[in-house]
Amino acid sequence: MARERSPRRTVVGDVVSDKMAKTITVQVSGKVRHPKYGKYIVRHVRYKAHDERGEAKRGDTVEIAFARRLSKTKFWRLVRVVSKARVEAVTGEAEVASVAGTPAAAAAAAAAAPSAGRGEEASS
């Protein structure tokens, strides 16, 4: 008599990192009621999940399932990509500076911003 396997635990979260080979970091958020004060608090948990084909990118919403231990910190595997991250079209340096979250944008913003009047005071 073969025992039937119980369904795997699955969670849905956002990919916060895809810099590792075949591994993504997924942040799962959930509201929890504070035991003393009763206020709802958002708790975040980060899981490392196995992404064999490298299909999930940063910002995507994904579903992951509990699996056997794959490495020291990796116990989950990617089931599917629920939704892709929204991509913004950037045309000029001013727009690059306005897009947050990228090192290139920070460098472009620093280069595009004039120094705070230092050169004008010296010439007076």
Backbone as a chain_set.jsonl record, in Angstrom:
{"seq": "MARERSPRRTVVGDVVSDKMAKTITVQVSGKVRHPKYGKYIVRHVRYKAHDERGEAKRGDTVEIAFARRLSKTKFWRLVRVVSKARVEAVTGEAEVASVAGTPAAAAAAAAAAPSAGRGEEASS", "coords": {"N": [[0.845, -1.184, 0.0], [0.813, 1.958, -1.082], [1.509, 5.045, 0.341], [-0.285, 8.073, 0.03], [1.04, 11.122, -1.038], [1.22, 14.129, 0.822], [0.04, 17.407, -0.096], [2.435, 19.803, -1.268], [3.75, 22.556, 0.628], [3.059, 25.772, -0.429], [3.982, 29.126, -1.256], [3.47, 32.583, -2.107], [5.427, 35.191, -3.367], [7.652, 38.063, -3.76], [10.393, 38.469, -5.987], [13.469, 39.412, -4.805], [16.132, 39.259, -5.309], [18.221, 38.076, -7.894], [20.795, 37.376, -8.404], [22.415, 35.189, -7.953], [23.626, 32.011, -9.183], [21.235, 29.966, -10.593], [19.574, 30.415, -8.409], [17.148, 32.176, -6.56], [16.11, 34.901, -4.469], [13.343, 35.175, -2.496], [10.908, 37.294, -1.202], [8.459, 37.024, 1.18], [5.506, 38.399, 2.308], [3.361, 39.034, 5.068], [0.449, 39.759, 7.034], [0.317, 40.083, 10.512], [-1.268, 39.805, 13.612], [-0.582, 41.789, 16.421], [0.214, 40.43, 19.564], [-0.25, 41.74, 22.058], [-1.073, 44.462, 21.606], [-2.831, 44.365, 19.476], [-2.643, 45.53, 16.99], [-2.206, 45.285, 13.464], [0.651, 44.015, 11.916], [3.086, 44.111, 9.339], [4.891, 41.399, 8.405], [7.971, 40.188, 7.154], [9.503, 37.565, 5.364], [12.363, 35.998, 4.079], [13.137, 33.745, 1.546], [15.346, 31.411, 0.015], [15.239, 30.134, -3.216], [15.247, 27.48, -5.614], [15.929, 27.996, -8.973], [15.949, 26.588, -11.761], [15.965, 27.102, -14.581], [16.381, 29.823, -14.724], [14.293, 31.673, -15.036], [12.906, 33.549, -13.49], [13.0, 36.966, -12.62], [14.293, 39.944, -10.999], [11.858, 41.607, -9.086], [9.683, 40.221, -10.075], [6.621, 38.449, -9.36], [6.338, 35.425, -7.754], [5.58, 31.898, -7.344], [6.519, 29.617, -4.91], [7.556, 26.365, -3.781], [7.841, 24.174, -0.975], [10.655, 22.097, -0.657], [13.024, 19.362, -0.704], [16.1, 19.638, 1.161], [18.361, 21.652, -0.514], [20.705, 23.09, -0.398], [22.843, 24.735, 2.02], [21.214, 26.884, 2.841], [19.002, 26.735, 1.191], [15.824, 25.624, 0.598], [13.592, 25.586, -0.963], [11.746, 25.485, -4.087], [11.212, 26.869, -7.345], [7.94, 27.192, -8.547], [6.2, 28.518, -10.378], [6.108, 31.538, -12.378], [4.186, 34.074, -11.355], [3.504, 36.751, -12.071], [5.117, 39.05, -14.238], [7.69, 41.541, -13.696], [7.084, 45.045, -13.949], [8.311, 46.905, -16.652], [10.053, 49.869, -17.201], [10.277, 52.305, -19.731], [13.109, 54.106, -20.636], [14.422, 57.079, -21.84], [16.143, 59.383, -21.875], [18.918, 61.08, -20.15], [17.896, 62.531, -18.019], [15.573, 61.121, -17.423], [16.703, 58.703, -16.703], [17.901, 59.41, -14.331], [15.655, 59.796, -12.811], [14.571, 57.28, -12.44], [14.452, 55.065, -9.871], [16.522, 52.97, -7.755], [18.588, 51.761, -9.193], [22.113, 51.427, -9.632], [23.253, 52.751, -11.797], [21.451, 54.783, -12.275], [21.738, 56.333, -9.988], [24.36, 57.217, -10.335], [24.073, 58.675, -12.718], [22.318, 60.646, -11.854], [23.911, 61.999, -10.012], [25.881, 62.993, -11.706], [24.388, 64.623, -13.416], [23.302, 66.57, -11.761], [23.999, 69.908, -10.919], [26.808, 71.368, -9.178], [26.372, 72.744, -5.926], [26.251, 75.69, -6.386], [28.928, 76.343, -6.047], [30.94, 77.071, -7.902], [30.053, 79.593, -8.795], [30.271, 81.324, -6.624], [33.011, 81.508, -6.254], [33.884, 82.954, -8.49], [33.046, 85.539, -8.064]], "CA": [[0.0, 0.0, 0.0], [1.589, 3.192, -1.19], [0.871, 6.201, 0.974], [-0.416, 9.223, -0.848], [1.836, 12.238, -0.562], [0.458, 15.336, 1.132], [0.435, 18.488, -1.001], [3.559, 20.62, -0.815], [3.426, 23.906, 1.091], [3.45, 26.777, -1.409], [3.788, 30.524, -0.883], [3.649, 33.537, -3.2], [6.202, 36.336, -2.917], [8.333, 38.868, -4.764], [11.82, 38.202, -6.138], [14.262, 40.578, -4.42], [17.485, 39.086, -5.828], [18.435, 36.968, -8.832], [22.213, 37.488, -8.746], [23.097, 33.909, -7.781], [23.399, 31.043, -10.254], [20.127, 29.042, -10.365], [18.958, 30.68, -7.118], [16.506, 33.472, -6.379], [15.678, 35.215, -3.119], [11.937, 35.566, -2.557], [10.408, 37.882, 0.041], [7.041, 36.755, 1.397], [4.974, 39.316, 3.312], [2.076, 38.652, 5.631], [0.02, 40.565, 8.169], [0.204, 39.333, 11.758], [-1.831, 40.627, 14.683], [0.283, 41.885, 17.593], [-0.483, 39.744, 20.658], [-0.64, 42.629, 23.156], [-1.725, 45.707, 21.195], [-3.885, 44.095, 18.511], [-2.392, 46.177, 15.705], [-1.679, 44.386, 12.44], [2.021, 44.344, 11.52], [3.526, 43.374, 8.159], [6.117, 40.631, 8.65], [8.618, 39.741, 5.924], [10.399, 36.418, 5.466], [13.066, 35.782, 2.816], [13.497, 32.361, 1.257], [16.128, 31.158, -1.193], [14.55, 29.112, -3.983], [15.974, 26.959, -6.772], [15.362, 28.397, -10.263], [16.811, 25.826, -12.684], [16.07, 27.717, -15.912], [16.651, 31.253, -14.624], [13.179, 32.398, -15.643], [12.43, 34.621, -12.613], [13.872, 38.131, -12.535], [14.026, 40.835, -9.872], [10.588, 42.31, -9.18], [8.608, 39.309, -10.456], [5.876, 37.75, -8.325], [6.504, 34.004, -8.045], [5.078, 30.902, -6.402], [7.56, 28.645, -4.591], [7.071, 25.223, -3.003], [8.822, 23.573, -0.094], [11.284, 20.918, -1.261], [14.07, 18.828, 0.157], [17.232, 20.554, 1.335], [19.188, 21.729, -1.72], [22.003, 23.603, 0.039], [22.806, 25.124, 3.426], [20.112, 27.808, 3.111], [17.988, 26.653, 0.132], [14.886, 24.535, 0.842], [12.414, 25.85, -1.776], [11.958, 25.459, -5.534], [10.285, 27.712, -8.086], [6.838, 26.486, -9.186], [5.83, 29.293, -11.563], [6.146, 32.99, -12.292], [2.791, 34.524, -11.341], [3.455, 37.938, -12.915], [6.416, 39.65, -14.521], [7.884, 42.897, -13.209], [6.791, 46.088, -14.925], [9.528, 47.511, -17.173], [9.856, 51.265, -17.589], [11.093, 52.764, -20.848], [13.896, 55.275, -20.273], [14.989, 57.595, -23.086], [17.211, 60.361, -21.705], [19.645, 61.071, -18.878], [17.008, 63.045, -16.975], [14.686, 60.028, -17.028], [17.53, 57.706, -16.017], [18.082, 59.9, -12.97], [14.4, 59.695, -12.067], [14.286, 55.876, -12.148], [15.162, 54.738, -8.632], [16.853, 51.581, -7.485], [19.696, 51.224, -9.965], [23.352, 52.168, -9.423], [23.477, 53.627, -12.944], [20.592, 55.946, -12.086], [22.354, 57.167, -8.957], [25.535, 57.853, -10.946], [23.591, 59.662, -13.682], [21.74, 61.752, -11.096], [25.017, 62.752, -9.439], [26.567, 63.687, -12.791], [23.489, 65.609, -14.005], [23.028, 67.643, -10.802], [25.113, 70.848, -10.826], [27.294, 71.575, -7.812], [25.486, 73.687, -5.23], [26.669, 77.092, -6.478], [30.32, 76.534, -5.615], [31.702, 77.771, -8.93], [29.584, 80.964, -8.934], [30.78, 82.108, -5.525], [34.448, 81.701, -6.423], [34.155, 83.904, -9.544], [32.603, 86.89, -7.672]], "C": [[0.886, 1.241, 0.0], [0.816, 4.338, -0.544], [0.816, 7.359, -0.004], [0.321, 10.406, -0.216], [0.949, 13.446, -0.277], [0.913, 16.465, 0.203], [1.55, 19.337, -0.395], [3.082, 21.997, -0.379], [3.926, 24.897, 0.044], [3.153, 28.163, -0.864], [4.034, 31.388, -2.117], [4.382, 34.753, -2.646], [6.872, 37.038, -4.079], [9.819, 38.538, -4.787], [12.575, 39.485, -5.8], [15.699, 40.465, -4.897], [17.523, 37.891, -6.771], [19.898, 36.915, -9.265], [22.978, 36.175, -8.63], [22.759, 32.97, -8.937], [22.317, 30.058, -9.829], [19.44, 29.224, -9.014], [18.346, 32.072, -7.122], [16.182, 33.649, -4.907], [14.279, 35.795, -3.215], [11.52, 36.102, -1.195], [8.905, 37.673, 0.108], [6.568, 37.645, 2.538], [3.615, 38.828, 3.794], [1.729, 39.522, 6.827], [-0.222, 39.669, 9.37], [-0.333, 40.28, 12.821], [-0.903, 40.611, 15.891], [-0.456, 41.312, 18.806], [-0.981, 40.679, 21.762], [-1.499, 43.801, 22.685], [-2.81, 45.517, 20.136], [-3.695, 44.745, 17.15], [-1.814, 45.164, 14.723], [-0.336, 44.895, 11.942], [2.371, 43.514, 10.296], [4.858, 42.713, 8.484], [6.66, 40.14, 7.315], [9.537, 38.563, 6.23], [11.052, 36.246, 4.104], [13.47, 34.321, 2.695], [14.382, 32.334, 0.02], [15.48, 29.977, -1.912], [15.375, 28.733, -5.206], [15.219, 27.322, -8.047], [16.259, 27.804, -11.346], [17.033, 26.545, -14.006], [16.345, 29.211, -15.879], [15.539, 32.115, -15.194], [12.664, 33.551, -14.797], [13.47, 35.727, -12.527], [13.449, 38.992, -11.357], [12.729, 41.599, -10.104], [9.419, 41.427, -9.566], [7.898, 38.769, -9.217], [5.882, 36.272, -8.69], [5.834, 33.151, -6.973], [6.195, 29.895, -6.181], [6.965, 27.563, -3.706], [8.2, 24.673, -2.152], [9.349, 22.287, -0.726], [12.294, 20.351, -0.263], [15.202, 19.84, 0.245], [18.136, 20.494, 0.109], [20.577, 22.273, -1.426], [21.858, 24.022, 1.498], [21.586, 25.991, 3.751], [18.953, 27.683, 2.126], [17.128, 25.402, 0.312], [13.653, 24.624, -0.057], [12.77, 25.722, -3.246], [10.873, 26.294, -6.2], [9.214, 26.852, -8.747], [6.472, 27.205, -10.481], [6.017, 30.77, -11.297], [4.702, 33.468, -12.419], [2.626, 35.749, -12.232], [4.853, 38.519, -13.06], [6.467, 41.062, -13.963], [7.584, 43.888, -14.326], [8.096, 46.752, -15.351], [9.208, 48.918, -17.621], [10.794, 51.611, -18.729], [11.784, 54.055, -20.447], [14.597, 55.769, -21.53], [16.167, 58.534, -22.879], [17.856, 60.275, -20.346], [18.772, 61.57, -17.734], [16.068, 61.947, -16.49], [15.451, 58.927, -16.313], [17.709, 58.107, -14.567], [16.813, 59.74, -12.145], [14.028, 58.267, -11.711], [15.12, 55.464, -10.949], [15.538, 53.279, -8.592], [17.997, 51.008, -8.287], [20.948, 52.047, -9.697], [23.644, 53.134, -10.564], [22.648, 54.9, -12.817], [21.185, 56.89, -11.045], [23.566, 57.907, -9.516], [25.115, 58.936, -11.934], [23.003, 60.873, -12.974], [22.837, 62.618, -10.495], [25.741, 63.557, -10.507], [25.701, 64.807, -13.369], [23.233, 66.79, -13.069], [24.223, 68.588, -10.73], [25.551, 70.998, -9.377], [26.534, 72.745, -7.209], [26.06, 75.093, -5.224], [28.109, 77.34, -6.103], [31.115, 77.352, -6.619], [31.305, 79.227, -9.051], [30.137, 81.845, -7.824], [32.25, 82.43, -5.694], [34.738, 82.763, -7.469], [33.774, 85.324, -9.169], [33.703, 87.745, -7.165]], "O": [[1.604, 1.521, 0.96], [-0.357, 4.57, -0.838], [1.752, 7.593, -0.768], [0.227, 10.646, 0.988], [0.035, 13.747, -1.045], [2.062, 16.47, -0.237], [1.603, 19.557, 0.815], [2.133, 22.543, -0.942], [5.099, 24.86, -0.33], [2.199, 28.358, -0.11], [4.721, 30.975, -3.051], [4.019, 35.285, -1.597], [6.69, 36.662, -5.236], [10.436, 38.349, -3.739], [12.356, 40.523, -6.426], [16.426, 41.459, -4.897], [16.944, 36.84, -6.495], [20.205, 36.461, -10.367], [24.084, 36.062, -9.158], [21.726, 33.122, -9.588], [22.465, 29.383, -8.81], [18.794, 28.3, -8.52], [18.944, 33.026, -7.62], [16.0, 32.672, -4.181], [14.048, 36.777, -3.92], [11.743, 35.463, -0.167], [8.168, 38.087, -0.787], [7.163, 37.645, 3.616], [2.825, 38.281, 3.024], [2.616, 39.97, 7.553], [-0.877, 38.632, 9.267], [0.102, 41.428, 12.915], [-0.482, 39.543, 16.337], [-1.611, 41.659, 19.052], [-2.037, 40.429, 22.344], [-2.529, 44.102, 23.288], [-3.623, 46.415, 19.92], [-4.504, 44.533, 16.247], [-1.032, 44.293, 15.104], [-0.199, 46.067, 11.588], [2.0, 42.342, 10.215], [5.836, 43.392, 8.8], [5.896, 39.723, 6.445], [10.256, 38.566, 7.228], [10.376, 36.337, 3.079], [14.059, 33.74, 3.606], [14.201, 33.124, -0.906], [15.204, 28.946, -1.299], [16.105, 29.555, -5.76], [14.038, 27.008, -8.196], [17.213, 28.442, -11.791], [18.158, 26.597, -14.503], [16.528, 29.812, -16.937], [15.803, 33.17, -15.772], [12.034, 34.459, -15.337], [14.663, 35.466, -12.38], [12.377, 38.794, -10.786], [12.518, 42.17, -11.174], [8.268, 41.833, -9.405], [8.503, 38.647, -8.152], [5.483, 35.898, -9.793], [5.559, 33.607, -5.863], [6.761, 29.373, -7.142], [6.002, 27.799, -2.976], [9.365, 24.699, -2.549], [8.581, 21.489, -1.264], [12.393, 20.812, 0.874], [15.243, 20.798, -0.528], [18.619, 19.425, -0.265], [21.529, 21.947, -2.135], [20.859, 23.699, 2.141], [20.991, 25.847, 4.819], [17.999, 28.456, 2.216], [17.614, 24.277, 0.199], [12.747, 23.803, 0.079], [13.937, 25.834, -3.622], [9.76, 26.413, -5.687], [9.538, 25.884, -9.436], [6.435, 26.594, -11.55], [6.079, 31.207, -10.148], [4.071, 33.289, -13.461], [1.716, 35.794, -13.059], [5.661, 38.483, -12.132], [5.435, 41.706, -13.776], [7.804, 43.6, -15.503], [8.904, 47.124, -14.501], [8.227, 49.15, -18.328], [11.972, 51.253, -18.701], [11.139, 54.991, -19.976], [15.28, 55.004, -22.211], [17.12, 58.48, -23.656], [17.422, 59.509, -19.486], [18.89, 61.09, -16.607], [15.792, 61.845, -15.295], [14.913, 58.283, -15.412], [17.674, 57.262, -13.673], [16.876, 59.568, -10.928], [13.252, 58.047, -10.781], [16.35, 55.507, -10.997], [14.96, 52.451, -9.296], [18.355, 49.849, -8.078], [20.851, 53.265, -9.547], [24.209, 54.205, -10.346], [23.097, 55.976, -13.211], [21.135, 58.109, -11.207], [23.779, 59.081, -9.211], [25.731, 60.0, -11.985], [23.167, 62.003, -13.435], [22.712, 63.843, -10.47], [26.172, 64.681, -10.249], [26.233, 65.841, -13.773], [22.974, 67.898, -13.537], [25.347, 68.138, -10.506], [24.761, 70.783, -8.457], [26.101, 73.642, -7.932], [26.332, 75.638, -4.154], [28.476, 78.49, -5.858], [31.882, 78.233, -6.231], [32.158, 80.049, -9.387], [30.445, 83.012, -8.068], [32.694, 83.514, -5.316], [35.763, 83.436, -7.36], [34.142, 86.252, -9.889], [33.472, 88.898, -6.803]]}, "num_chains": 1, "name": "protein.A"}
